[in-house]
Amino acid sequence: MAEKPATAASTDAPRESLGLRLRYALFGVVFFVGYRLLGLRRTVIRENLRRSFPERDHDQLRRIRNDFVARQAETFAEIDYSRSIGAEELRQRVRLIDEANVITTESRALGLILVGGHQCNFEWLLLRLSLELGPGLVALYKPLNGHLGERYFRTVRTRFGARLMPAKSVTKELAAIRDARALGMIADQVPRTSPDRYWTRFLHQDTAFFKGPERLGRALRSRIVYVSMRRLGRGQYEIELEPLTAGEKLPNGAATERYVRVLERDIQADPAGWWWSHKRWKLAPPSSSPAAGGKGLG
């Protein structure tokens, strides 16, 4: 798919409150010390970038790495600010584009599967969609091991009405959420425990993806919609809903492949926006690598 042009930041964007500015300063110091002085995840970040962008030289990769660290600090500052941000300010900071009228035209229960990636501030992505769907949005997630962290993120993520459900429980709990309009998930995590993996070429590497969105879309006869997020400036974003399926019957793996390609497009357009500090390529590929042209092995 063609690369989407960047959109200029709005000139009437809300001013940064003192609380947000202080958080930017605090997390800027924390991430500078952690990433640049102590070198946390330094090797992981460098190797991920080197393998993902073999066409870029050392200076280009260094700039992406430095931008990534700065953006991570911003993102964590904004996540913490989520505890007090108001609905109107969030609408101004995260612009929603829905040219296909996905949200307004789909009223059937569980008619939408919304999939995003670890691109930009995906916590604000969830909150912004919550303003449109409220309790009609059920977000699938992986619970944290620590009690305090789990309680913190549950409080943030449900501020505007969205419901949370552990991803492992979704097939058992579908009957309990039949009143929901949409299931939402971040679908680019490592499918370590899932035996149903889709292998394809992603950022020049053999990569495994969850087939969960595709399976749910088929089982529920739901449309799969990609939620693209772009950074316009500090604390300003734009999200766009892009339908990937329209209820048609597709070959096995086709819907997942469409998701992979639009996610890769967004990463190529804004490399510093993705989460390079996590070990995305932990799994060894099957004995036969994916065929050329992006065809995966389901």
Residue frames relative to the residue before (quaternion, step in Angstrom):
aa qw qx qy qz dx dy dz
M 1.0000 0.0000 0.0000 0.0000 0.00 0.00 0.00
A 0.5584 -0.6177 0.4354 0.3422 3.55 -1.13 0.64
E 0.5309 -0.6311 0.4683 0.3171 3.52 -1.13 0.70
K 0.3984 -0.7253 0.5112 0.2321 3.55 -0.92 0.94
P 0.4525 -0.6822 0.4895 0.3004 3.62 -0.90 0.79
A 0.5247 -0.6199 0.4794 0.3326 3.53 -1.15 0.64
T 0.3240 -0.7361 0.5659 0.1813 3.53 -1.15 0.70
A 0.4810 -0.6830 0.4629 0.2963 3.56 -0.86 0.90
A 0.5571 -0.6077 0.4519 0.3409 3.54 -1.13 0.68
S 0.5331 -0.6409 0.4537 0.3151 3.54 -1.07 0.78
T 0.4440 -0.7053 0.4880 0.2594 3.54 -0.97 0.87
D 0.7135 0.4041 -0.2599 0.5099 3.60 1.23 -0.33
A 0.2267 0.7869 -0.5346 0.2089 3.56 1.11 0.68
P 0.5700 -0.6124 0.4141 0.3586 3.60 -1.05 0.68
R 0.5115 -0.6291 0.4879 0.3234 3.54 -1.13 0.64
E 0.5179 -0.6370 0.4724 0.3207 3.55 -1.13 0.65
S 0.3946 -0.7089 0.5352 0.2353 3.54 -0.84 0.99
L 0.6614 -0.4892 0.3759 0.4265 3.56 -1.27 0.27
G 0.6388 0.5454 -0.3249 0.4347 3.56 1.00 -0.83
L 0.6734 0.4769 -0.2983 0.4797 3.59 0.97 -0.80
R 0.6486 0.5182 -0.3267 0.4517 3.59 0.94 -0.82
L 0.6477 0.5125 -0.3180 0.4655 3.58 0.99 -0.82
R 0.6469 0.5091 -0.3213 0.4680 3.59 1.01 -0.76
Y 0.6181 0.5291 -0.3503 0.4640 3.59 1.00 -0.73
A 0.6671 0.4993 -0.3034 0.4623 3.58 0.93 -0.88
L 0.6704 0.5140 -0.2997 0.4433 3.59 0.88 -0.96
F 0.7281 0.4197 -0.2529 0.4794 3.58 0.74 -1.01
G 0.5572 0.5816 -0.3946 0.4423 3.59 1.17 -0.43
V 0.6628 0.4866 -0.2963 0.4859 3.57 0.99 -0.86
V 0.6517 0.5328 -0.3176 0.4366 3.59 0.90 -0.94
F 0.7213 0.4326 -0.2598 0.4744 3.58 0.84 -0.93
F 0.5863 0.5481 -0.3800 0.4599 3.60 1.09 -0.53
V 0.6773 0.4742 -0.2921 0.4807 3.59 0.88 -0.89
G 0.7105 0.4887 -0.2748 0.4254 3.57 0.80 -1.00
Y 0.7737 0.3675 -0.1898 0.4799 3.55 0.75 -1.05
R 0.7963 0.3593 -0.1824 0.4512 3.58 0.74 -1.02
L 0.7288 0.3903 -0.2501 0.5040 3.60 1.02 -0.70
L 0.7660 0.3419 -0.1895 0.5103 3.59 0.85 -0.95
G 0.3904 -0.7701 0.4399 0.2470 3.58 1.23 -0.29
L 0.2305 0.7914 -0.5367 0.1805 3.60 1.08 0.58
R 0.8586 0.0453 -0.0782 0.5046 3.55 -0.92 1.01
R 0.2974 0.7949 -0.4924 0.1931 3.60 1.22 0.25
T 0.6812 0.4880 -0.2913 0.4614 3.58 0.85 -0.96
V 0.6392 0.5306 -0.3248 0.4521 3.59 0.96 -0.87
I 0.6736 0.4974 -0.2994 0.4574 3.58 0.86 -0.96
R 0.6783 0.4991 -0.2991 0.4488 3.57 0.82 -0.96
E 0.6881 0.4771 -0.2945 0.4606 3.59 0.88 -0.89
N 0.6261 0.5331 -0.3395 0.4566 3.59 0.98 -0.77
L 0.6862 0.4767 -0.2832 0.4708 3.57 0.91 -0.90
R 0.6448 0.5346 -0.3259 0.4384 3.58 0.93 -0.87
R 0.7111 0.4451 -0.2669 0.4743 3.59 0.87 -0.90
S 0.6904 0.5035 -0.2834 0.4353 3.58 1.05 -0.74
F 0.7891 0.1962 -0.0966 0.5740 3.59 1.15 -0.62
P 0.0249 -0.8444 0.5352 0.0031 3.62 0.54 1.11
E 0.6369 0.5483 -0.3273 0.4320 3.59 1.19 -0.43
R 0.6527 0.5151 -0.3143 0.4581 3.62 1.23 -0.24
D 0.4399 -0.7145 0.4821 0.2522 3.56 -1.02 0.81
H 0.7630 -0.4033 0.2594 0.4335 3.54 -1.37 0.14
D 0.6770 0.4979 -0.3038 0.4489 3.60 0.87 -0.90
Q 0.6428 0.5174 -0.3271 0.4605 3.58 1.00 -0.78
L 0.6670 0.4920 -0.3025 0.4706 3.57 0.95 -0.85
R 0.6268 0.5328 -0.3385 0.4567 3.59 1.03 -0.72
R 0.6447 0.5128 -0.3227 0.4661 3.59 0.99 -0.79
I 0.6343 0.5111 -0.3312 0.4763 3.58 0.99 -0.81
R 0.6524 0.5232 -0.3150 0.4487 3.59 0.93 -0.91
N 0.6790 0.4808 -0.2953 0.4697 3.60 0.88 -0.89
D 0.6421 0.5087 -0.3201 0.4759 3.59 1.01 -0.80
F 0.6202 0.5563 -0.3358 0.4395 3.56 1.03 -0.80
V 0.6628 0.5021 -0.3098 0.4611 3.60 0.88 -0.93
A 0.6578 0.5024 -0.3093 0.4683 3.59 0.94 -0.88
R 0.6749 0.4962 -0.2915 0.4619 3.57 0.98 -0.86
Q 0.6016 0.5504 -0.3575 0.4553 3.59 1.08 -0.67
A 0.6395 0.5190 -0.3227 0.4664 3.57 0.97 -0.86
E 0.6434 0.5186 -0.3194 0.4638 3.58 0.95 -0.84
T 0.6674 0.5244 -0.3060 0.4313 3.55 0.87 -0.98
F 0.6851 0.4696 -0.2991 0.4698 3.59 0.86 -0.88
A 0.6008 0.5389 -0.3586 0.4691 3.59 1.10 -0.62
E 0.6816 0.4861 -0.2830 0.4680 3.59 0.95 -0.89
I 0.6086 0.5428 -0.3571 0.4554 3.58 1.05 -0.69
D 0.6752 0.4768 -0.3022 0.4748 3.58 0.91 -0.87
Y 0.6262 0.5341 -0.3272 0.4643 3.58 1.10 -0.70
S 0.5238 0.6567 -0.3992 0.3674 3.59 1.22 -0.42
R 0.5682 0.6144 -0.3819 0.3922 3.58 1.15 -0.47
S 0.8053 0.2524 -0.1247 0.5217 3.60 1.12 -0.55
I 0.4742 0.6861 -0.4531 0.3150 3.63 1.18 -0.20
G 0.3757 -0.7336 0.5248 0.2128 3.56 -1.03 0.83
A 0.6778 -0.5137 0.3425 0.3993 3.55 -1.24 0.43
E 0.6827 0.4914 -0.3030 0.4480 3.59 0.87 -0.89
E 0.6445 0.5024 -0.3296 0.4729 3.59 0.97 -0.78
L 0.6382 0.5219 -0.3352 0.4560 3.59 0.97 -0.78
R 0.6313 0.5237 -0.3340 0.4643 3.60 0.98 -0.77
Q 0.6720 0.4848 -0.3002 0.4725 3.58 1.00 -0.77
R 0.7051 0.4645 -0.2698 0.4630 3.59 1.01 -0.73
V 0.7722 0.2112 -0.1261 0.5858 3.60 1.13 -0.55
R 0.1889 -0.8014 0.5631 0.0706 3.55 -0.24 1.31
L 0.2291 -0.7811 0.5709 0.1070 3.58 -0.95 0.92
I 0.0909 -0.7733 0.6269 0.0255 3.56 -0.88 1.03
D 0.0829 0.7862 -0.6027 0.1084 3.56 -0.68 1.13
E 0.0614 -0.8558 0.5136 0.0109 3.55 0.57 1.21
A 0.6847 0.4633 -0.2840 0.4856 3.59 1.12 -0.58
N 0.3733 -0.7520 0.4638 0.2829 3.60 1.34 0.04
V 0.0972 0.8411 -0.5224 0.1010 3.54 1.02 0.88
I 0.7198 0.4636 -0.2644 0.4439 3.55 0.76 -1.05
T 0.7256 0.4545 -0.2620 0.4452 3.59 0.87 -0.90
T 0.7309 0.4428 -0.2547 0.4525 3.62 1.03 -0.65
E 0.6954 0.4399 -0.2853 0.4914 3.59 1.14 -0.44
S 0.0107 0.8298 -0.5547 0.0603 3.56 -0.30 1.28
R 0.4928 0.6696 -0.4307 0.3512 3.58 1.26 -0.20
A 0.5676 -0.6000 0.4444 0.3468 3.56 -1.05 0.75
L 0.8440 0.0082 -0.0635 0.5325 3.56 -0.90 1.03
G 0.2924 0.7931 -0.4859 0.2222 3.56 1.05 0.78
L 0.7629 0.3257 -0.1716 0.5315 3.58 1.26 -0.34
I 0.1228 -0.7160 0.6809 0.0928 3.51 -1.19 0.76
L 0.1199 -0.8120 0.5707 0.0248 3.60 -0.38 1.26
V 0.0310 -0.8161 0.5764 -0.0280 3.57 -0.63 1.13
G 0.0406 -0.7830 0.6206 0.0070 3.55 -1.02 0.88
G 0.3631 -0.7039 0.5549 0.2544 3.55 -1.30 -0.29
H 0.6194 -0.5246 0.4195 0.4063 3.55 -1.33 0.02
Q 0.3646 0.7221 -0.4854 0.3316 3.54 0.80 1.10
C 0.8268 0.0507 -0.0912 0.5527 3.58 -0.79 1.08
N 0.7227 -0.4017 0.3187 0.4635 3.58 -1.14 -0.65
F 0.1227 -0.8451 0.5175 0.0548 3.56 0.20 1.28
E 0.5454 0.5759 -0.4224 0.4388 3.63 1.20 -0.16
W 0.6563 0.4698 -0.3109 0.5020 3.59 1.02 -0.72
L 0.5531 0.5857 -0.3912 0.4449 3.59 1.15 -0.53
L 0.6716 0.4886 -0.2932 0.4735 3.57 0.88 -0.96
L 0.6740 0.4963 -0.3066 0.4533 3.59 0.87 -0.91
R 0.6514 0.5173 -0.3291 0.4470 3.60 0.97 -0.79
L 0.6577 0.4820 -0.3119 0.4876 3.58 0.99 -0.77
S 0.5870 0.5796 -0.3631 0.4331 3.58 1.14 -0.60
L 0.6133 0.5556 -0.3513 0.4379 3.58 1.08 -0.65
E 0.6934 0.4547 -0.2681 0.4904 3.58 1.15 -0.60
L 0.8096 0.3116 -0.1207 0.4825 3.56 0.93 -0.92
G 0.2264 -0.8072 0.5163 0.1750 3.59 1.17 -0.44
P 0.8208 -0.1629 0.1310 0.5316 3.62 -0.90 -0.85
G 0.5246 0.6244 -0.4146 0.4038 3.58 1.27 -0.02
L 0.6552 0.4502 -0.3073 0.5231 3.57 1.30 -0.09
V 0.0818 -0.7642 0.6393 0.0250 3.57 -0.83 1.06
A 0.1765 -0.8043 0.5636 0.0654 3.56 -0.54 1.20
L 0.2704 -0.7522 0.5823 0.1482 3.54 -0.81 1.05
Y 0.0718 0.8121 -0.5698 0.1031 3.57 -0.85 0.94
K 0.4423 -0.6469 0.5455 0.2972 3.53 -1.37 0.17
P 0.3863 -0.7416 0.4905 0.2452 3.63 -0.46 1.13
L 0.4634 -0.6671 0.5134 0.2769 3.55 -1.14 0.72
N 0.5545 -0.6254 0.4369 0.3326 3.56 -1.15 0.58
G 0.7057 0.4576 -0.2648 0.4717 3.59 0.98 -0.82
H 0.5178 -0.6698 0.4384 0.3016 3.58 -0.89 0.95
L 0.6772 0.5013 -0.3049 0.4441 3.60 0.86 -0.91
G 0.6646 0.4959 -0.3040 0.4689 3.59 0.94 -0.87
E 0.6381 0.5251 -0.3230 0.4612 3.57 0.99 -0.82
R 0.6749 0.4868 -0.2998 0.4666 3.59 0.88 -0.89
Y 0.6221 0.5523 -0.3339 0.4432 3.59 1.01 -0.83
F 0.7411 0.4160 -0.2453 0.4663 3.59 0.71 -1.05
R 0.5930 0.5393 -0.3786 0.4629 3.61 1.07 -0.52
T 0.6422 0.5242 -0.3218 0.4575 3.58 0.99 -0.81
V 0.6721 0.4919 -0.2927 0.4697 3.58 0.93 -0.92
R 0.7368 0.4732 -0.2530 0.4113 3.56 0.72 -1.08
T 0.7334 0.4070 -0.2378 0.4898 3.61 1.11 -0.50
R 0.3208 0.7977 -0.4742 0.1892 3.62 1.24 0.14
F 0.7947 0.2749 -0.1358 0.5238 3.58 0.97 -0.82
G 0.7822 -0.4344 0.1625 0.4161 3.54 1.05 0.84
A 0.5090 0.6518 -0.4400 0.3500 3.62 1.15 -0.33
R 0.3166 -0.7255 0.5792 0.1948 3.54 -1.17 0.64
L 0.2863 -0.7534 0.5701 0.1591 3.56 -1.14 0.67
M 0.0120 0.7796 -0.6259 0.0142 3.51 -1.18 0.71
P 0.4818 -0.6483 0.4939 0.3218 3.62 -0.86 0.88
A 0.5362 -0.6648 0.4132 0.3159 3.57 -0.81 1.01
K 0.6366 0.5499 -0.3342 0.4250 3.59 1.03 -0.73
S 0.7015 0.4936 -0.2634 0.4414 3.59 1.17 -0.54
V 0.4613 0.7459 -0.4284 0.2176 3.56 1.21 -0.37
T 0.6827 0.4854 -0.3218 0.4413 3.63 0.83 -0.82
K 0.6723 0.4872 -0.2970 0.4717 3.58 1.12 -0.60
E 0.7667 0.3958 -0.1780 0.4732 3.56 1.11 -0.71
L 0.3217 0.7825 -0.4916 0.2061 3.61 1.21 0.17
A 0.6384 0.5453 -0.3371 0.4260 3.57 0.95 -0.81
A 0.6718 0.5176 -0.2951 0.4402 3.56 1.10 -0.69
I 0.7523 0.3466 -0.2013 0.5229 3.60 1.21 -0.34
R 0.2606 0.7996 -0.5043 0.1960 3.58 1.13 0.52
D 0.6333 0.5292 -0.3389 0.4517 3.58 1.21 -0.33
A 0.5276 0.6386 -0.4099 0.3820 3.61 1.24 -0.18
R 0.4091 -0.7060 0.5238 0.2445 3.56 -1.19 0.59
A 0.8240 0.0773 0.0117 0.5611 3.57 1.06 -0.70
L 0.2421 -0.6973 0.6519 0.1738 3.50 -1.33 0.58
G 0.0922 -0.8089 0.5796 0.0353 3.58 -0.87 0.93
M 0.0866 0.8028 -0.5847 0.0779 3.57 -1.05 0.73
I 0.3702 -0.6409 0.6168 0.2679 3.51 -1.36 0.42
A 0.1580 -0.8796 0.4485 0.0158 3.54 -0.27 1.31
D 0.6104 0.5716 -0.3720 0.4029 3.63 1.17 0.25
Q 0.3802 0.7140 -0.4999 0.3094 3.57 1.12 0.57
V 0.6025 -0.5660 0.4182 0.3765 3.57 -1.27 0.37
P 0.2984 -0.7737 0.5285 0.1819 3.65 -0.65 1.03
R 0.0144 -0.8629 0.5051 -0.0056 3.56 0.66 1.12
T 0.7785 0.3497 -0.1848 0.4874 3.59 0.90 -0.88
S 0.6192 0.5541 -0.3490 0.4332 3.57 1.23 -0.23
P 0.3353 -0.7506 0.5304 0.2070 3.60 -0.77 0.98
D 0.6550 0.4960 -0.2966 0.4868 3.56 1.27 -0.41
R 0.1371 0.8193 -0.5324 0.1624 3.56 0.18 1.34
Y 0.2549 -0.7322 0.6109 0.1606 3.51 -1.25 0.57
W 0.1695 -0.7999 0.5724 0.0612 3.56 -0.65 1.16
T 0.1434 0.7721 -0.6063 0.1252 3.54 -0.96 0.95
R 0.5400 -0.5678 0.4837 0.3900 3.57 -1.31 0.00
F 0.0771 0.7825 -0.6059 0.1209 3.54 -0.74 1.14
L 0.8224 -0.0690 -0.0167 0.5645 3.56 -0.58 1.19
H 0.7066 -0.5067 0.2388 0.4324 3.55 0.89 1.08
Q 0.6963 0.4362 -0.2719 0.5010 3.60 1.18 0.32
D 0.5108 -0.5913 0.5153 0.3519 3.56 -1.19 0.56
T 0.0241 0.8294 -0.5481 0.1051 3.56 -0.57 1.19
A 0.3111 -0.7433 0.5671 0.1704 3.55 -1.05 0.85
F 0.0882 -0.7858 0.6114 0.0313 3.56 -1.03 0.86
F 0.5682 -0.5507 0.4880 0.3686 3.52 -1.30 0.45
K 0.2486 -0.7329 0.6058 0.1845 3.54 -1.18 0.59
G 0.3165 0.8008 -0.4608 0.2149 3.56 1.33 0.17
P 0.6738 0.4826 -0.3261 0.4547 3.65 0.76 -0.89
E 0.6586 0.5102 -0.3107 0.4576 3.56 0.95 -0.84
R 0.6624 0.5047 -0.3031 0.4634 3.58 0.93 -0.89
L 0.6655 0.4891 -0.3066 0.4732 3.58 0.94 -0.86
G 0.6381 0.5353 -0.3289 0.4451 3.57 0.98 -0.83
R 0.6690 0.4913 -0.2945 0.4737 3.56 1.00 -0.83
A 0.6900 0.4966 -0.2846 0.4431 3.57 0.89 -0.96
L 0.7632 0.3660 -0.1871 0.4985 3.58 0.99 -0.85
R 0.3477 -0.7409 0.4836 0.3103 3.56 1.34 -0.19
S 0.3608 0.7435 -0.4666 0.3151 3.53 1.05 0.90
R 0.4817 -0.6211 0.5262 0.3245 3.53 -1.25 0.45
I 0.2714 -0.7281 0.6026 0.1817 3.56 -1.04 0.79
V 0.0562 -0.8097 0.5830 -0.0359 3.56 -0.71 1.14
Y 0.3020 -0.7458 0.5709 0.1632 3.55 -0.86 1.03
V 0.2088 -0.7600 0.6043 0.1168 3.57 -0.96 0.91
S 0.1471 -0.8054 0.5729 0.0370 3.56 -0.27 1.31
M 0.0890 -0.8015 0.5905 0.0319 3.58 -0.92 0.91
R 0.0565 -0.7993 0.5981 -0.0165 3.54 -0.90 1.02
R 0.3859 -0.7087 0.5464 0.2244 3.55 -1.07 0.78
L 0.2198 -0.7810 0.5755 0.1030 3.57 -0.85 1.01
G 0.7462 -0.1881 0.1663 0.6165 3.56 1.20 -0.59
R 0.7096 -0.4285 0.2981 0.4733 3.57 -1.22 0.04
G 0.8421 0.0958 -0.1102 0.5192 3.54 -0.68 1.14
Q 0.6805 0.4289 -0.2856 0.5209 3.59 1.25 0.31
Y 0.0299 0.8091 -0.5806 0.0855 3.54 -0.79 1.08
E 0.2105 -0.7276 0.6373 0.1420 3.46 -1.43 0.18
I 0.0628 -0.7836 0.6165 0.0444 3.57 -0.88 0.90
E 0.1075 -0.7970 0.5942 0.0151 3.53 -1.03 0.87
L 0.3238 -0.7474 0.5550 0.1686 3.54 -0.94 0.96
E 0.0322 -0.8078 0.5869 -0.0436 3.56 -0.67 1.17
P 0.3228 -0.7567 0.5305 0.2042 3.62 -0.39 1.14
L 0.2261 -0.7729 0.5811 0.1174 3.57 -0.93 0.94
T 0.7774 0.1117 -0.0727 0.6147 3.56 1.17 -0.55
A 0.2078 -0.7801 0.5801 0.1079 3.55 -1.25 0.44
G 0.7185 -0.4480 0.2464 0.4716 3.55 1.06 0.75
E 0.5044 0.6565 -0.4277 0.3628 3.57 1.26 0.01
K 0.5064 -0.6206 0.4925 0.3404 3.57 -1.21 0.40
L 0.0751 -0.8102 0.5812 -0.0105 3.55 -0.72 1.13
P 0.5858 -0.5558 0.4405 0.3923 3.59 -1.17 0.46
N 0.6478 -0.5182 0.3916 0.3981 3.56 -1.22 0.50
G 0.8083 0.2537 -0.2089 0.4886 3.57 -0.81 1.02
A 0.5231 0.6741 -0.4134 0.3179 3.62 1.16 -0.37
A 0.6701 0.4914 -0.3115 0.4608 3.61 0.89 -0.86
T 0.6397 0.5116 -0.3243 0.4731 3.58 1.03 -0.77
E 0.6362 0.5273 -0.3281 0.4577 3.59 0.99 -0.79
R 0.6285 0.5233 -0.3394 0.4647 3.60 0.98 -0.73
Y 0.6367 0.5190 -0.3242 0.4692 3.58 1.01 -0.79
V 0.6446 0.5326 -0.3203 0.4452 3.59 0.89 -0.91
R 0.6928 0.4989 -0.2886 0.4335 3.57 0.85 -0.92
V 0.6850 0.4482 -0.3132 0.4815 3.65 0.92 -0.74
L 0.6048 0.5330 -0.3569 0.4719 3.59 1.10 -0.60
E 0.6547 0.5029 -0.3103 0.4713 3.59 0.93 -0.86
R 0.6049 0.5542 -0.3465 0.4549 3.59 1.05 -0.74
D 0.6912 0.4803 -0.2846 0.4588 3.58 0.87 -0.94
I 0.6444 0.5112 -0.3249 0.4668 3.59 1.02 -0.72
Q 0.6458 0.5110 -0.3207 0.4679 3.57 0.96 -0.81
A 0.6736 0.4962 -0.2969 0.4603 3.60 1.02 -0.74
D 0.7948 0.0777 -0.0130 0.6017 3.60 1.12 -0.66
P 0.1372 -0.8550 0.4937 0.0800 3.61 0.44 1.19
A 0.6674 0.5251 -0.3161 0.4230 3.61 0.96 -0.76
G 0.6143 0.6026 -0.3364 0.3825 3.57 1.23 -0.30
W 0.6454 0.5235 -0.3323 0.4461 3.61 1.18 -0.35
W 0.5294 -0.6524 0.4500 0.3026 3.57 -1.21 0.52
W 0.1036 -0.8452 0.5242 0.0130 3.56 0.11 1.32
S 0.5980 0.6093 -0.3602 0.3760 3.59 1.18 -0.27
H 0.6453 0.4916 -0.3541 0.4653 3.61 1.17 -0.13
K 0.5025 -0.6654 0.4731 0.2845 3.56 -1.12 0.71
R 0.1271 -0.8528 0.5053 0.0364 3.54 0.30 1.33
W 0.7718 0.3496 -0.1807 0.4994 3.59 0.98 -0.77
K 0.1306 0.8237 -0.5337 0.1402 3.57 0.67 1.15
L 0.7137 0.4878 -0.2547 0.4333 3.55 1.00 -0.84
A 0.4137 -0.6785 0.5489 0.2593 3.53 -1.10 0.74
P 0.4674 -0.6843 0.4745 0.2968 3.61 -0.89 0.87
P 0.6204 -0.5231 0.4106 0.4158 3.60 -1.23 0.31
S 0.7266 -0.4635 0.2868 0.4182 3.55 -1.25 0.34
S 0.7442 0.2626 -0.1789 0.5876 3.57 1.10 -0.65
S 0.3852 -0.7414 0.5053 0.2158 3.57 -0.65 1.14
P 0.6525 -0.5025 0.3802 0.4209 3.59 -1.22 0.36
A 0.5272 -0.6481 0.4523 0.3120 3.53 -1.02 0.79
A 0.6228 -0.5295 0.4158 0.3984 3.54 -1.20 0.46
G 0.7212 0.4237 -0.3180 0.4463 3.53 -1.12 0.71
G 0.6028 -0.6279 0.3407 0.3555 3.56 1.26 0.24
K 0.4539 0.6713 -0.4785 0.3381 3.64 1.15 0.26
G 0.2642 -0.8019 0.5203 0.1283 3.54 -0.67 1.08
L 0.4009 -0.6576 0.5738 0.2785 3.50 -1.37 0.16
G 0.2679 -0.8049 0.5085 0.1477 3.55 -0.31 1.20
